[in-house]
Amino acid sequence: MRLEQLQAFLAIADTGSFQQAARQCGVTQSTISRQIQALEADLGLELFHRTSHAKLTLGGERLLPRVRKICQEWQVATQEIADLMAGKQPELCIAAIHSMCGSYLPPVLQKFCHDYPQVQLRVTSLGSDRALKVLKDGLVDLAIVMNNRFLTTAREMVVEVLYEEPIEVLTAVNHPLAQYDRIPWSELVRYPQVVFKDGYGMQRLVQDKFERLEATLQAALEVNTLDAFRGVVRQGELIALLPTSALVEARQDPTLTIRPLANSIGMSDNANFTRRVVMVTTQDRLQIPPIKHFWELVLKNIPPQSEEQRSAS
């Protein structure tokens, strides 16, 4: 049973004529006749009385409302697909890490809303692992996260590196570590920290770093918002390891201090401590105009360029 056979059956039932149905479907009358014969062969009964006027048989009358519903559903489905490919989707859902939502992303969101005012933009702030999970489950269209190669290696995934940024130390202004221009790892490991909860890429990155240093991470408190990090560290005892983009507001706070990390002689791992931020979607989504446009806006604007970079480009 084929869709064109059902469409031919519906056209004959509506017009009462094989000839008019052929004209309506844009095919020859012999083609219409073959389609109906094939449909009748599949069903095992005749659908029309072959008279001067094509009248439905009892079986044809029973079939008609079902076929009409199938053809209507197909028409709705094809229109929805056409609208999707034309960029007429009702919403665009983005999942992004907290630091991105509070720093680099807002100008991109404003540009997209200006370019696609008919698309409702929905942005959810999530940890990297959770953001990739909801992308995989089809709950969001695109994710901007800390890279996790174990979650982005599926064949349908498209991954674009946006930038790599250093991890720095956030302390209270009167904390002992604030005296250093660059904080040695040998001193850092002595102090308790406030860290991200499980499921956040930064939590895993910090824990892995301490394991490579053969040091113990004193995770005294777990939080999941940048406001909470600043509020807790401001109290004076705890410190935090955070990426540069998560420290934009902290740099304006006179009660807080931000220091880079030093390479520590004698430690087992002296490599720079950084994180990589990537943008992820699926190949099929990247064919949809609003999603593709958002992708291109991010590539063009994140990370923000300096005046010198803009002039050079």
N, C-alpha and C positions, 0 to 999 in steps of 0.2 A: 504494500500500500504506500503510495507516494502522495506528497502534498498537492502536486499538480492534478492528480486524479480527484482528490477531494474538492479542489477549486473548480474543476470542470463539472463535477456533480452539482455543486452549489450553483454555478452559473446556469446550468440547464434547468434546475429546479426553480430558479428565480425568473428566468425568461420564458420557460415552457417550450424552448426550441433549441435543438442541437446547432442549428445554423447561427442563431443569435448568440448563443453561448460561445461558439467559436470566434465570432467577431469580438465579443467582449473580452475573451482571453487572449486575443491576438494570435490565434493559431488557425489551421485549416479545420474544416468540419470532419475530415477523415481522422485527424489527430484526436479531436474530441471524442469521436466514436471509439477509437482504440483505447483511450484512457478509461472510458466508462466500461468497456468490455473487460479490461484488465482488472478494474475494481470489482466488477461483478464476479469475475473468476476467483478473486481472492476471498470474497464474502460467500460465494456459493449460491447466489440468488440474483434475480433480475431486479434492477432498481427503477426502471421506467417501462411503462407500456409503450411499445413502438407503434404509435399512431401519428396522425397528422399533428397532434399536439402532445408533446412529451409529458405524460402524466405519471406521477410517482406511483409505484406499487406500494403495497403495505410495508414491505421491508424498506423501501426508499423513504417513506414517511417517518418510520422509526429512526432512520439514520440521519435525516435532515437536521434536527436540532443539535445533534452532537457534532456534525460536520460544520455547521454554522459557528458553533462555539470554538472549535479547533481553528478555523480560518480567522476568526476574530482575534483569538489569542496570538496567532502567528503574526497578524498585522500589527498588533500592539508591540509584540516582541521586536519585530524588525524596525519599527519606528523608534523604540527605545535605544536599540543598538545604533541606529543612524544618528540619533541625538547625542549619544555618548561620543561617537567618533567626531561629531561636529563641535564638541566642547560644551554641550548643553546638559551638564550634569548638575544635580542640585547642590552637592557639597563636595568639599575636598578635605580629607582628614589627615592631619599630620601628627606624628609623635616625635617629641624632641627632648633631649636632656635638659635639665634645669638651667645649666649655665648658658645654653644656647637661647632658651626662651627669654632670659633676662638680659642678654647682651647683644648678640649679632643678629638675631632673627627678626625683631620688631620692624626694622625698615623694609625687609623683604616682604613681610606680611602686609604692610601698608601698600607697597607697590602692586602686589598681587590683587588686593581688594580693589585697587583703582583700575587694573587691567581687566578683571573678571568680576564686575559688580554683581552679576547674576548668580555667582557661585558662593554658597555659604562656606566660609573657611572655618574649620574647627581644629584647634591646636590643643594637644594634651601633653603636659609635662610628665615624663616618665623616666625611670632608670633605663640604661641601655638594653639590658637583657629583656626587660618587660616590653620595651618599645619594639624590639625585633620580634618578640613573640606575637604581639597584636598585629604586626605587619604580616607575619606568616599566616596568621588566622584570618586575614582579610578584613580586619576591623579598621585599619588605617591604610592610606594610599602610599605613604612615604614616611621614612624615619630618618632622623638625624641623631647619630649616636656615637658613643665611643666604640671603636672597632673591636669586634669579637669574631675572629675568623672561624670559630666553631659554629657560629650562627648565621654566617653570611656566605657559605660556600655552595649552597644549593644552585643548580644550573639556572633556575629562573631568576635568581637575584642579580641586580645590577648595583655595583658598589663604586662610589666615587669618593676618593680621598679629598677632604676639604682643607685640612691643615693639621699640623702637629704643633703642640704647644707645651711649654715647660710646666712642671709641677712645682709650686712654691709653698712656702710655709707661712701660715697665718697665725699670729700670736697677739696677745694683748700688748699694749705699748710698753708696759712695765715688766713684761716677762723676761727672764734671764736670757733667752735666745735672741731677744731683740737687740742685744748689744753687738751681734755679729753682722758684718756686711754680707757674708755668705755663710750659711749655717752648715757646719760639718755634720756628716751623718753620725759620727761617733758621739756628738752631743745630742742630736735630735732623738736618737733611740732611747734616751734616758727619760723622756717625758711622756706622760699619758696623753692620748689623743681622742678627739671626737672624730668619728668616721661615718661614712655612708652605711646604710643598711645593706644586708645581703641582697643580691640581685642588681646592684649598681656596679657599673664597670669600674668606677674609682675605688670602691671597696676592694675589689679583686686585685686591681693594679697595685695598690698600696701593700696589701697582704703579700702578694708575690714578691715585691721588692724587698720586704723585710726578710722573707724566707731566703732569698738569694744572698742577703747580707748576713745570714745566720744570726739574725737578731729577733727579739720578741716584740711584736706590736702590742703596746699597752692600749687596747681599745676600751676606753673607759665609758664611752657613750656613743650610741648610734642615733643619727638623725637623717632626715631626707630632704631638707630644704636649705637653701643658702642663707635665709634669714636666721634659721636655727643655728647654723654654724657660726655666724657672726655674733649672735647673742650669747652663745655658750663660751666662745673664745674670749669675748669681751670681759668675762668674769675674772680672767687672769691666770687660771691654773692649766687648763687644757689648751692644746695646740691642734692645728689641722693641716693636712696636706691637700691642697686644692689646685686645680689647673688655673692658668692665667685668666681665662674667660669667666671663671666663677668669682673672680676677685675684683671686678669692676667697681662695685659699690663699696667694697671694703677699703679701696684705695682713698676714698673720700672721707673715711671715718677716722678722726684723730685719736680714737681710743684703741685702734688696731694698727698693727705693723705687719708688713709683708716682706719677707726676705727670700732670696733665691737660695738654692742648695749648692754646697761646695762638693767637689769630687774629693772623697776621703781617702788619703793614702793608707794602705794597709787593709782596706776593705776588699772583699772578693768581687765587688761589682762597682766599677767607677764610671760606668756609662751614664750619659745624660738621662735624667728621669723625665720622661715626657709621655703624653698620651696623644693618640691619633683619633681625629674626629672624621667620621665618614657619613655620607648620605646614601641611603639604601631604598630601593624600590624593586619592583619586578618588571621584567621585559614587557609584558602585556600592558601594564599600567603606563609605562613610558610612552606608549603610542597615543594616549589620550591627551588632547591639546591642553587642558588646564594643568594636568599633572606635569606634562613636559615643560610648560611655561614656568611653573613653580620651580622645577628642577634647574632650569636655565637661569632663573633669577638668583637662586642660591649660589650657583657656580660663579655668577658674575659679581655677587656682592659679599660673599662670605669666604674668608675673613675680609673685613673692610680694608680697602686700600688707603694708603696715605696719599697726601697730595702729590708727593714725589712719584709714587707708583702710578697714579692716575695720569700724570703728565707724561710719564715714560710710555704708557700704553696708548 
